[in-house]
């Protein structure tokens, strides 16, 4: 027999008032994604069709790659799930319902939940867990036979129920033909005056339907995010997960606890990431490269054997070719540093091309901002095997030929031919005895 079809509904309509933010909770950034995006990606691993995100009014435009439904008024989780009914019109099969704030949920765990649901032929299956502090989670109430009888929200629970350790993750699988009638029966008969999705489980069990429970082994995988503190805790879980996968794939991460790597970053085996390094966006690090400590790289490409840091900032569009170097207190933006070229320390290189084997002296700056408003930024082109001096400024657009030398302290605003020495500074004048005469006066 073939498995029934699968749809997924991600509940992300809550405003998250405990975040103390004008940004809806589910849209807060979290290790290179928004909080809800982690949930969507985990659900997507199961291949649901359709996958619907339920949002609050005005948030629909925040989602481009998934279908959305709007919960018009905040009337509870049951109402939020019901908001997806139109998007699932005509669908017959299993419906995975996932809370949009379970940032650390994995596709693997959702897959095991679905297996339990189908293996037991259940009308509904609940994902439960046992956190260190049950706090405000709804409690799983079982009967004498150990079967689920109800889920009681903390605000409606008795003292005996609050003492229960097993809680609801707000993640479920329902048979679609059981879900919609159960949602229609919901009434706001609780302390919050809301329509609880958990009450569908109670009603199905009371009707004699099979309600199964799958218990997650790791509470950190399913805990929700309601505050900034919990957002930081979820980030740490995700950071460790991402770093662990890279290390198993052959990357050396010297201090995983201080290394933050977005899931979109690509690291080749035998690359080394030192402490206090942040790699963001579409950054790529090739084999043999060393990055850090104290480096931030966003949408940068770091070639084989390249050295970056310490205290270096690689902004979008930076390309470091094989064996190149971006050293201490260097910032590079939208520039290509050629093979074996070096920007060792205390320089800003923006909108520039640095040729193979060139050495950029300390304190160099490419001044690329246009002099005339409205004109695009100019580019600085520095050829192969160029030796710049300390405290050079290059006023774009300007081109330095191969094998040229630049005198220390020079501001270069005209092209320099190959194999030339360019000096653009006032000639030194020394007045002997000047200080002594001033003292005598």
C-alpha positions in Angstrom: 0.0 0.0 0.0 1.2 3.5 -0.7 1.3 6.2 2.0 -1.3 8.9 1.9 -0.4 12.3 0.7 1.1 14.9 3.0 0.4 18.6 3.5 2.1 20.9 6.0 0.8 23.9 7.9 3.2 26.1 9.8 1.5 28.3 12.4 3.3 31.7 12.3 0.5 34.2 13.0 1.4 35.1 16.6 2.8 38.6 17.2 5.1 37.4 20.0 4.5 40.2 22.4 7.0 38.8 24.9 9.8 39.6 22.4 9.2 43.3 23.1 9.6 44.1 19.5 7.8 45.7 16.6 9.0 42.8 14.4 6.7 39.8 14.5 8.3 37.0 16.5 8.5 34.6 13.6 10.4 37.0 11.4 13.2 37.7 13.9 16.7 36.9 12.4 18.3 33.7 13.6 21.6 32.5 12.3 21.2 33.6 8.7 17.5 32.9 8.5 14.3 34.1 10.1 13.0 32.1 12.9 10.1 30.6 10.9 12.4 29.8 8.0 14.1 27.1 10.1 10.7 25.5 10.7 9.7 25.7 7.0 13.0 24.2 5.9 12.6 21.3 8.3 9.0 20.6 7.1 10.0 20.9 3.5 12.4 17.9 3.9 9.3 15.7 4.1 8.1 16.9 0.7 4.6 18.2 1.7 2.3 19.5 -1.1 1.1 22.0 -0.3 3.1 23.7 2.4 1.1 26.6 3.9 2.3 29.2 6.4 -0.4 30.9 8.4 0.5 34.5 9.1 -1.0 37.6 10.7 -2.5 40.3 8.5 0.1 42.3 6.7 2.8 39.6 6.9 1.9 37.7 3.8 4.5 39.6 1.7 7.2 38.3 3.9 6.9 34.8 2.3 7.8 34.3 -1.3 8.5 30.6 -1.8 5.5 29.1 0.1 1.8 29.5 0.0 0.3 31.6 2.8 -3.0 31.9 4.7 -4.1 34.7 7.0 -5.5 34.4 10.5 -7.6 37.6 10.5 -8.0 37.8 14.2 -5.8 36.3 17.0 -8.4 33.8 18.2 -6.0 30.9 19.2 -4.1 28.1 17.7 -7.3 26.2 16.6 -8.4 29.2 14.6 -5.0 29.6 13.1 -5.0 26.0 11.9 -8.5 26.5 10.5 -7.2 29.5 8.5 -5.3 27.1 6.3 -8.4 25.1 5.3 -9.1 27.0 2.1 -5.5 26.5 1.0 -5.9 22.8 1.5 -9.3 22.6 -0.2 -9.7 19.2 -1.8 -6.7 17.7 -0.1 -7.0 14.2 1.3 -4.2 12.7 3.4 -2.2 13.6 6.4 -1.7 17.2 7.6 1.5 18.0 9.5 0.9 21.0 11.8 4.0 22.7 13.1 4.4 25.7 15.4 6.4 28.4 13.7 8.6 29.1 16.6 10.2 25.6 17.0 13.4 26.8 15.4 15.5 23.8 16.2 13.1 21.2 14.9 14.6 18.8 12.3 13.1 17.1 9.3 14.3 13.8 10.8 12.2 14.2 13.9 9.2 15.3 11.9 9.7 12.2 9.8 9.7 9.9 12.8 6.5 11.6 14.1 4.9 10.9 10.7 6.0 7.3 10.8 4.4 6.9 14.3 1.2 8.4 13.1 0.9 6.2 10.0 2.2 3.1 11.8 -0.5 3.4 14.5 -3.2 4.3 12.0 -4.0 7.3 14.2 -6.5 10.1 13.6 -4.0 12.4 15.3 -0.5 12.1 16.7 1.1 14.5 19.1 4.8 15.2 19.5 5.6 15.4 23.2 8.7 16.0 25.2 10.0 16.4 28.8 11.8 19.8 29.3 13.7 20.6 32.4 11.1 23.2 33.3 7.6 22.4 32.0 6.6 26.1 32.7 3.8 27.3 30.4 3.6 24.3 28.2 0.4 22.3 27.9 0.5 19.1 29.9 0.0 15.6 28.3 -2.7 13.8 30.3 -2.8 10.0 29.9 -5.4 7.5 31.1 -4.8 4.4 33.2 -3.7 2.5 30.1 -1.1 5.1 29.2 -3.0 6.4 26.2 -3.4 10.1 25.6 -6.6 11.5 27.1 -6.2 15.2 26.7 -3.8 18.1 26.5 -4.4 20.7 29.2 -3.0 24.2 28.8 -1.0 25.4 31.8 -3.4 28.2 32.5 -6.3 25.8 32.7 -4.4 23.0 34.5 -5.0 21.7 38.1 -2.1 21.4 40.5 -1.9 17.6 39.8 -1.8 18.3 36.1 0.8 21.0 36.5 3.0 18.4 38.2 3.1 16.3 35.0 6.5 16.4 33.2 5.4 15.4 29.7 4.3 18.4 27.7 2.9 19.3 24.3 5.3 20.6 21.6 2.4 22.1 19.6 3.4 19.9 16.7 1.0 17.3 15.3 -0.1 15.1 12.4 -3.8 14.8 11.7 -5.7 12.8 9.2 -7.3 15.5 7.1 -10.8 14.0 7.3 -10.6 14.1 11.1 -9.0 17.5 11.5 -11.6 19.8 9.8 -14.7 18.5 11.7 -12.7 18.6 15.0 -11.8 22.3 14.3 -15.5 23.1 13.6 -16.4 21.8 17.1 -14.0 24.0 19.0 -15.4 26.5 21.6 -13.5 29.2 23.5 -14.2 27.6 26.9 -11.0 28.2 28.6 -9.1 30.9 30.6 -7.8 32.6 27.5 -11.2 32.7 25.7 -9.5 31.2 22.6 -9.9 28.2 20.3 -7.3 25.7 21.3 -5.9 23.3 18.7 -5.2 21.0 21.7 -8.9 20.5 22.3 -9.2 18.7 18.9 -7.0 16.0 20.4 -9.2 15.7 23.5 -12.4 15.6 21.4 -11.0 12.9 19.0 -9.9 10.8 22.0 -13.3 11.2 23.6 -14.9 10.0 20.3 -12.9 6.8 20.5 -10.5 7.8 17.7 -6.9 6.6 18.0 -4.7 9.4 19.2 -1.0 8.5 19.3 2.0 10.2 20.9 5.6 10.4 19.7 8.0 11.5 22.4 11.1 13.5 21.3 14.3 12.4 22.9 16.0 15.8 22.9 13.9 18.6 24.4 16.1 21.3 22.8 14.9 20.1 19.4 11.3 21.1 20.0 11.2 23.9 22.5 9.5 27.0 21.2 10.8 30.6 21.2 8.9 33.3 23.0 11.5 35.7 24.4 14.9 37.1 23.3 16.5 34.9 25.8 14.9 31.8 24.2 15.9 33.1 20.8 19.5 33.2 21.9 19.2 29.7 23.3 17.8 28.4 20.0 20.7 30.1 18.2 23.2 28.3 20.3 21.5 24.9 19.5 21.6 25.7 15.8 25.1 27.0 15.9 26.3 23.8 17.5 24.4 21.7 15.0 25.9 23.5 12.0 29.4 23.5 13.4 29.2 19.8 14.2 28.2 18.9 10.6 31.1 20.9 9.2 33.6 19.2 11.6 32.4 15.8 10.7 32.9 16.8 7.0 36.6 17.6 7.6 36.6 21.2 8.7 38.7 22.3 11.6 36.7 24.6 13.9 39.1 25.6 16.7 36.5 26.9 19.1 32.9 25.9 18.1 31.3 27.8 21.0 32.5 31.2 19.6 32.2 30.4 15.9 28.9 31.3 14.1 28.3 30.0 10.6 25.2 30.5 8.6 23.7 27.3 7.1 24.2 28.7 3.6 28.0 29.0 4.1 30.1 26.4 2.2 33.3 25.1 3.8 35.7 22.7 2.1 37.5 20.0 4.0 40.9 21.0 5.5 39.9 24.6 5.9 40.4 26.0 9.4 38.1 28.4 11.2 39.5 30.1 14.3 37.8 31.4 17.3 35.4 34.4 17.3 34.7 34.1 13.6 31.3 34.9 12.0 30.6 33.5 8.4 27.5 34.8 6.8 25.4 34.5 3.7 26.9 32.8 0.7 30.5 32.8 2.0 32.7 30.1 0.6 36.0 28.9 2.2 38.2 26.7 0.1 40.5 23.9 1.1 43.6 24.9 3.1 42.3 28.4 3.9 42.6 29.8 7.4 40.0 32.3 8.7 40.2 34.1 12.0 40.4 34.7 14.8 38.0 37.6 15.1 36.9 37.7 11.4 33.5 38.6 9.9 32.9 37.4 6.3 29.6 38.1 4.5 29.0 36.8 1.0 32.8 36.5 0.4 34.8 33.9 -1.4 38.0 32.7 0.2 40.3 30.7 -2.0 42.6 27.7 -1.4 45.3 28.4 1.1 44.2 32.0 1.7 44.8 33.6 5.1 42.3 35.9 6.7 42.6 37.8 10.0 42.9 38.4 12.8 40.3 41.2 13.2 39.3 41.3 9.5 36.0 42.2 7.8 35.2 40.8 4.4 32.1 42.4 3.0 29.9 41.2 0.1 31.6 40.8 -3.3 35.1 40.1 -1.8 37.1 37.4 -3.6 40.4 36.2 -2.2 42.3 34.0 -4.7 44.6 31.2 -3.9 47.3 32.0 -1.4 46.3 35.6 -0.9 46.1 37.3 2.5 43.8 39.8 4.2 45.4 40.6 7.5 44.9 42.4 10.8 42.4 45.3 10.8 41.7 45.0 7.1 38.3 45.7 5.5 37.6 44.6 1.9 34.4 45.1 -0.1 33.5 44.2 -3.6 37.1 43.5 -4.6 39.2 40.8 -6.0 42.6 40.1 -4.4 44.7 38.2 -6.8 46.7 34.9 -6.3 49.4 35.4 -3.7 48.6 39.1 -3.2 48.7 40.5 0.3 46.8 43.2 2.2 48.5 42.6 5.5 47.3 45.2 7.9 45.2 48.3 8.6 43.8 49.0 5.1 40.5 49.5 3.4 40.1 48.0 -0.1 36.8 48.7 -1.8 35.7 48.3 -5.4 39.1 47.3 -6.5 41.1 44.7 -8.3 44.5 43.7 -6.9 46.8 41.8 -9.2 48.8 38.6 -8.6 51.7 38.9 -6.2 51.0 42.5 -5.2 51.8 43.7 -1.7 49.6 46.5 -0.2 51.4 48.5 2.4 50.0 49.4 5.8 47.3 52.0 6.0 46.2 52.0 2.3 42.8 53.2 1.2 40.9 53.0 -2.1 38.8 56.2 -2.2 36.0 55.0 -4.5 33.2 57.4 -3.6 32.2 59.5 -6.6 33.1 63.2 -6.6 29.9 64.1 -8.6 26.6 63.2 -7.0 24.7 60.5 -8.9 27.7 59.0 -10.6 28.7 55.3 -9.8 31.6 54.5 -7.6 34.9 54.2 -9.5 37.1 51.2 -9.4 40.8 51.0 -8.5 42.9 48.6 -10.5 46.3 47.6 -9.2 48.3 45.3 -11.4 50.6 42.4 -10.8 53.7 42.6 -8.4 53.0 46.2 -7.4 54.5 47.4 -4.2 52.6 50.2 -2.5 54.0 52.2 0.4 52.5 52.9 3.8 49.6 55.4 4.0 48.7 55.4 0.3 45.4 56.6 -1.0 44.1 55.7 -4.4 41.4 58.0 -5.7 39.2 56.0 -8.1 39.0 55.6 -11.0 42.7 54.9 -11.2 44.9 52.2 -12.6 48.4 51.1 -11.4 50.4 49.2 -13.9 52.3 45.9 -13.3 55.5 46.1 -11.3 55.0 49.7 -10.3 56.1 51.1 -6.9 54.2 53.8 -4.9 56.0 56.1 -2.5 55.0 56.2 1.1 52.3 58.8 2.0 51.3 59.3 -1.6 47.8 60.2 -2.8 47.4 58.7 -6.3 44.7 60.2 -8.5 46.3 59.6 -11.9 47.1 56.3 -13.7 50.7 55.0 -13.1 52.4 53.2 -16.0 54.0 49.7 -15.5 57.4 49.6 -13.8 57.1 53.2 -12.6 57.7 54.9 -9.3 54.9 57.3 -8.3 55.3 59.8 -5.6 52.5 62.3 -4.8 53.4 64.2 -1.6 55.1 67.4 -0.6 58.9 67.4 -0.5 60.3 67.1 3.0 61.8 70.3 4.4 64.0 70.2 7.5 64.7 73.3 9.5 67.8 72.6 11.7 67.8 74.2 15.2 64.1 75.2 14.9 63.1 73.6 18.2 66.0 75.1 20.1 65.3 78.6 18.8 61.6 78.3 19.8 62.6 77.3 23.3 65.0 80.3 23.7 62.3 82.7 22.5 
